[in-house]
Amino acid sequence: MKPKSINSIDLLKKQDALNRRKFLQSSANGLGAIFLANLLGEEESYGFQFKKPNFIPKAKRVIYLFQSGGPSQMDLFDPKPKLEKHRGKELPNSIRGKQRLTGMTANQKTLPVTPTKYSFSTYGQSGLELSELLPNLGRVADELCIVRSIHSEAINHDPAITFLQTGFQLSGRPSIGSWVSYGLGSMNRDLPAYVVMTSRGGSGDAQPLYSRLWSSGFLPTQHSGVKFRNTGDPVYYLSNPDGINREMRRDMLDDVKQLNLHNFGILNDPQIKSRIAQYEMAFRMQSSVPELADISGEPEHVLNLYGPDVKKPGSFAANCLQARRLVERDVRFVQLFHMGWDHHSNLSRDLPRQSRDTDHPTAGLISDLKQRGLLDETLIIWGGEFGRTIYAQSPEKNGGRDHHPRCFSYMLAGGGVKAGFVYGETDDYSYNIVRDPVHVHDLNATILNQLGIDHESLIFKFQGRQYRLTDVHGRRIDGILT
């Protein structure tokens, strides 16, 4: 077999790079240190980087309580007391218009109006109206901002969830937490800037969650969300193998770093820098994460805030407590995905169960942050990928509600949003927006704004195009901001 020829030009380029690197490393007056500083940056060489916001932020951190499946807005946040007189009647064509139906109800012979069976009450000095399914949130009503006019173009779960997380219905773009990590960096060198946890409710269909929902996409990989597990070590491979101690691990990482620096000097591949940063973060997390995960020091009165499931690993309550502990340690973006809100059937059985899973812990998280003086600088977001229809799906089979992206509700608290406040309005059927519409891009633009980021300035060039979370859309929702 004829030997493969060697490109002499490429060889000379690599040799030239090696010679220059060797010169800088061996020269007097610390030129090697200067090279390394320019290569990675003093802090970035250890996987830690803090960036200044575009302007003074109202919030330093975000806790995003994503309710996967699509919570029913008219049963929880958007009361329609006048609708009872239309129960069982066909949804008027004037209300439905030409809006798209899913394949699950497109061939349904009737679309019977089905008002909520749950009563609403006013809470707090603000008189905020909430469903009887949310009594604990009622106790913190004066901290809540309810937006009833969110809307999306995506009508099926996967594109809708992807849209909320990345600003695009197709996968491959960075998640919102990754954009925040890229734009602002980290505030704690021993923990990731972006942490993700998942949980599942005791009822309702659970749509699958994929790691691409918290991926960095085309951003450097160090900005991907780090998923904390529900059992065992919070993070894979956190513990050293048998026979390997911390000093040995440190020596191994130092050797690997030198090999990576050698390759970077030749190839100038930015992913090599990300790899070094991830190795260093993983090493520091071996000390920081076990301490974070240990809740044995939490007093009983604090645990009680989160409800009876707080000591159950992997529960929404346990994850809410961990979210507080994370932001307390200056983790910038914490996202909890809670599955089980896809109620196409058995709504009267499953919705109360799912609400119980989330009501107490969410209210407890808000109360806990407030008593620690952290709520004002922490933005809480609660909502799913879309809402539900006012008409019943499969009413003859103990029906539920179908997907409805045209209008749905989100709940916010802290972080510079108005408290005890309702924004936006839907029609009498909770089917169309009649005042102050808020697009998904507007919501994401506002989240970035509260962190001190101009959404139009947070840009990354990829494959010849400038990308941003809000694409070419989005506006700040001034009406909900203090």
N, C-alpha and C positions, 0 to 999 in steps of 0.2 A: 504494500500500500504506500502510495506517495505521501510523504510527510506534509502536514498542513503548513503553508507558507506564513511567515510572520510579517506583519505590516511594519516596516521599519520606521515609518513616521509616527505611528501610535506608540511604538516602543520608545522612541526618542522623547515623545511628550511625557510619557510616564516616568522615564528616567530623569527628565528635567524637573518634574514635580517632586520626585524623591530627593533630588540633589538640593533643591531650594528648601524643602522641609528640613533636611538634615542640617543645612547651613544655619537656618533660623534656630533650630534646637541647640546647636553646639556653639553658637556665637556668644560672645561676652555680653555683659550688661543686660542680661535677661531677655534677649530677643526671642528665645524660645517661648518664654512666658507671654510676651507680647503677641506672638503668633497664635498661641492658644486662646488668649483673651479675644483677639479679633475673630478667631474661628468660631467660638461658641458664645462669647460673652461671659463675664465673670460669674453672673448668677445662672445663666442659661446652661453653663457647663455642668451644673448640678441638677438640671431639669426644673429650675424654678425661674420664673420671670414675672415681674409685675409691670403692667403698663398703665399709663395715666388715661383716665376717661376723657371724652371730648369736652365735658363740662361737669360741673359739680353734680354728683348723683343724689337722688333721693333715697335710693336703696343700694346697699352693698352686696346683697345676696338675694337669691331666689329659691323658693321651695315650690316646685310645680307638682301638684297632686293631680296627675292625669288619670281620668276615670275611663278606662278603655271599654268601649262597647256602645256608648251613647246614652247618658242619663236622660230620663224623660223630664223635660223642662216644665210641662204643665202639671206634673205631679209633685214637683219639688220647689220651683222658684217662680213660676209664672201663672198666678191664679186667674181663672176665668169663671167667676161665679155666675155670670149671665148665661153660660153655655148649657146649663142643666136642662133648660126648656127645649133644647135641640137634641137631647140624647136619643140615639137610635135613628135619627134622620140621616139622609144621605148628605155627605159633604157637598155643599153647593159648588157648582162649576165656577161661579164667580170668585170663589175663594181659592180653589185649586188652580184655576187658570190652565196654563200649558206646562206646569211643573212636572218634571220627570218623576215616575214611580219606579221603585225597584222591581226586579223580576219576581219578587215574592208576593207582591200585591197587584202587579200590572193586570193580571187576569182575574182578579177577585171581582165577583159580580157586583158587590156593593161595598161602599166605603162608609160604614155607619159612624157617625160622630159619637165619641165616647169620652165625655168629660171625666175628670179625675173623681175618684170616690173618696179622696182624702181632703180633709178640711184644712184651711189656711187660717193662721192667726197673726196678729201684729205683735212684734216683740220690741223691747227696749224703748228708749226715749225717741228713737227715730221712727218707730212704728213700721219697721220693715216687715213685710209679709213673707212668711215661710210656711212650708207644709208641716203638718203634724208628724211627718216622718223624720223631721229634723229638729227635735226639741233641744238638743244640746247646742246646735248652732244658733238657735233662738236666744240662748243665754249670752252669746257674744254678737248679737245682731248689730249692735252699735259700732262694731269694728268692720262690718262687711260692706262690700260694694258689689251689688248684683248688676251684671250687664245682661239684659234680656234680648239683645239684638245682634248676637254673633251670627255670621252666616258663612257658608262655604259652598264651593261648586261640587265637591266630592260627595257622592251618595253611597259609596260602599266602603267597608271598614278599612282595608289596607291603604288605598289611596288617600282616604280621609285622615287617617292617623299619620301617614307619611307627610301629608300636607301641613298638618298642625305642627309637626316636629321640624320640618325642613323647609317649608315654604314652597314645596313642589310635590305634585302627586306621584311622580315616579321616583324610585329609590336612586341613591347615589350621591345626593347632596348632603352637606354637613347638617347635623342637628342643631337646634337652637342653643343647647348647652355647649356644644363645640364652638359655635360662633362666639359665644360669650367668653369662653376660655381663650380663644384666639385673640379676641379684641381687648381683653383686660388682663389676661394672665392669672396667676395664682396669688392668693394672699397668705397661704400657709405652705411652706416649702416641704412639709412632711406629709401632706395629704393632697389628693388630686383636686383640681379646680372644679371638676364635674363628676358627680357620683350618682349612680342609678340604683334603685331597688325596685323589686316587683313583688306583688301579692295577688292573691285571688280570693274573691268573695265566695261565700258559701252557696250561692245560687246564681242562676242565669248562665247563659252561654259565655264562654271565655274565648275571645278572639286571640289568636297566637300573637306573641310579641317577638320581634326579631332584633338582633343586636344592631342592625343597621339603623334602627330608630334612635340610637344614641351614638352613632358612628360619626367620625370626623370627616367622612366623605373624602373630598380632595384636599382638605386642610391637612397640615402635618398630623401624624397619627397620635402624637402626645396629647392632642386636644379631644380625643375620643372619651366618652363617658366610661368610667370604671364601675362595673356592675358588682355590687355587694351581694353575696349569696345568702340564702336563707338558712342553710345548715352547714355545719363544719366551719372551716376557716372562711371569714367573710370574703376573701379574695383567693382565687386559686394559687397554689404554690407559695402561700404566704410563709409557711413553716419551712425551715431547712430540712433536707433529707437527713436520715440517720447518719451520724458520723461527720456531719458538716456543721461547724459552729460559725458564729457571726464573723469572727476574724478571717476564717478561711473563705467565707462568702465575699468579704470585702476584697481580699487579695484576688479572687477569681474575677470580680467585676473590674478591678483596676487593670488586670491583664486584658480583658475583653475590650475595655475602653481604649487602651493603647492600639489594639488591632483596628478598632473602628476609626480612631483618629488617623491611623496610617491610611486606611482606605479613603477617608474623606479627603486627605491631602492629595490623593491621586484622582478621585472621581468627582469631588465637590458635590456629592449627592446629599441634598438636605434631609432625606429620610434617615441618613446615618446619624445626624444630630438628634432627630426624634428618637431613634433607637437608644442612644446613649441616655437621653433624658428619661425614657421609660424605665431603663434598668436602674437608674439612680433613684427614681421615685419608688420603684418596687422595693428597693433595699431599705429606704427610709420608712416605708409603710410596714415593714416587719416589726417596727417598734411602735409606730403611731396607731395602727389599726386595732391591735388587741386591746389597747387602753381605751380606744373609742368604743369598741363593741361591748365592753364590760359595764353593765348597768347596775352592778351590785351596790354601787354607792349612791344610787338615786333614792331619795327619801320616799316613803310610802305616799305622802300627800301629792307628790309630783306624779308618781306612777298612776295614782287614781284619776288624774286629769285625763289620761288617755284611754281609760276604760278597762274592762276585765281581760282583754286579749293582749295587753301590753307585754306580758312576759312570754307570749307564745311566739317563738321565732318564725319569721316570715309573714306574720299578720300585718295588716295595714296599720294597726295600732303600734306594734313594735317598730315598724319602719318610720312612723311619724316621730316617735321618740328619738330614733337614730338621726332623723333629719334635723331635729333641734340640736342634738349633740354635734352634728357636722357643721351647721352654720355657726354654732357657738365657737367652733374652732376655725372659723373663717373659710370654710369651703364655700366657693362662690355660687355654684349652681347644683341644687339637689333635686332629683326628679324621682317621684314615686309613681309607678304604673300600677294601677289597681284594676284587675280584670273582673268581668262578670256583669256588666251593665247591658248586655245585648238581650233585651227582654221582648222577643217576638211572641212568646206565649207565657202563660202563667204569671202575668204581670202582678196580679193581686197577691200572689204568694212570694214571688222572688224580689220585687222591688222593696218591700219592707225589710227583708233580710239584708239586702245589699246596703240599704240606707243605714241600718244599725251598724254594719261593719265600718262605715266611714264617718257617720255623724259625730259620735263621741270622740274619736281620735282627732278629727279635724278641729273641733272646738277646743279640745285639750291642747293641741299644738299652738293655736292662736293665743289661748290664755297663758300658756307657759312662756311663750316668747314675750308677751306683753309684760308679765311680772318680772322678767329678766331685763327689761329695757331693750329688747332686740326687735320688737315688732315694727317699730318705725323705720328701721333700716333693713328690714327683710320683707320682700314682696312675696305674698302667698297667692298662688293661682290654683283654682279648682275647676275642672271641666273636662269634657270628652271631645270626641271627634265630630259629633253632630248631635242633634236632638231626636225626638220621636214624633210620630204623626198623631194628630188628634183623633184620627179614625182608627178603629180596631183592625188588627190583622187576625184572620181566622177566628172570628168571634164565636163560631159554633164549637171551637175547641179550646175554650177557656183562654181567649186570645190575649195578645199583647199589643205592642205598637211597632210600626216599621220605622226605618231610617228616615230622618228629615233634616237635611242640611240647610233649609231655607231660613230657619231661625232657631236658635237655641241659646241657652243661658250659661254664663260663666260667673264664678264667684271669686272675688279678689279681696285681699286684706293687707294692711300695712304698706310699707314701701312707698308712701307718697300718694296713695289713692284715697279718694273721699270715703269716709266711714259712715255707716248707716245710710247708704245712698243707693238709689236705683237709677240705672241709665238705660235708655232705649225702651221701645214699646212695640208689642206685636198686636195683631188684630184680635177680634173676639174669639178666634179659633186657634190662637197660638200657631198660626200657619204662615203668616206673612209679617214682615216688619213694616210698621207704619211711622216710626220715628227713630232717628239716630242710628242708622245701620252701622255695624262694626264688622268689617271683613277680617278674616284670619290674618292677612298681612298687616292690618291696622293693630290687631292685638299684639303681634310680634314686634312691630315697630314701637309700641308703647312699652313693652317689657324692656327692650333695649334702652329706650329713653330714660326709664327710671334708674337704670344702671349707669347713666351718664354717657350713653353711646348714641350718636346720630346714625340711624339705620341706613341712611344713604351714604355714609362715609365708611361703614364697615364692609370692606371690599376685598376680594381675593381673586387674583388673575389665574385662570386655569384654561388651558387649551386655547389661548388667544382671546378669551372673553373675560370681562370683569363680572364677577358674581357677587351677590349679596343675599342675605336671608329673605328679604322682602322682594327679591327680583327687581322689577321696575315699578312696584306698587307700594302701598302702605302710607299711612298718615298717623300721626300721634293722636290719641283720643283725649283731647284736652278737657272734655266735659267730665272725666272721671278723676282728674288730677287735682291735688291741692295746690 
